């Protein structure tokens, strides 16, 4: 959730400042896409490295209901 919030915040700030140039090329589309891809990759690596901890937490959370 946090990476999505960060990307969305950057996009909102860029749009509120109306960043872009006169010929219509909006570089922020590419910045957002790049940031989203990088953050998604980082989160996937973190989740993969912690997959046993995540599975144990998931099992504890849903088995104690």
N, C-alpha and C positions, 0 to 999 in steps of 0.2 A: 504494500500500500504506500509506503514512504516514497519509493522512486516515482510512482505515479503522481503523488502530491507535489514532488519537487518539479517534475517536468511541467505539470499543469500550472504551477505557480510562476515559473519562468515564462511560459507562454502568456499567461494573464498579464504579467508585468510588461512584456514586450508589446502586447496589444494595447494596453492602456497608455503606453508611451507613443504608440503609433510609429514604431520603428520600421523603417523600410525606405526605399528610395523612390524617386519620381517615376521610373520606368516600370514599376509594378513588381520588380523582383523582390520577393520576401525571403530574405536569408534565414529568418527565424523558423521557417518550416523545416529547413534542413538542420538547423541547430537542434530543434526539438526532436527530430527523428534520430539524429546522432546521439543525443543525450539519452533518449529512451532505449536505444539499442545497447549503449554502454551500460546503463543501469540495469537493464534486464539481464545482460550477460553476467554482470557482477553478482546479482541476486541469485542467478542459477548456479554459479560456482559456489557461493556461500551455502545455499541449500543443499547442493550435492555433497559438500564436505561435511555437513552436519546432518546427513540423512538419517543416521542411526539415532541421534538425539531427537530429531524431529519425529521419527516414528515412535520412539518411546514416549515422548510428550503427548503425541496424538492418542496413543493407546491408553495412557493414564487418564487423559481428559475424558475420553468417550467410554471407557470401561467403568468409571466411577459414577456414572450418571444414575 
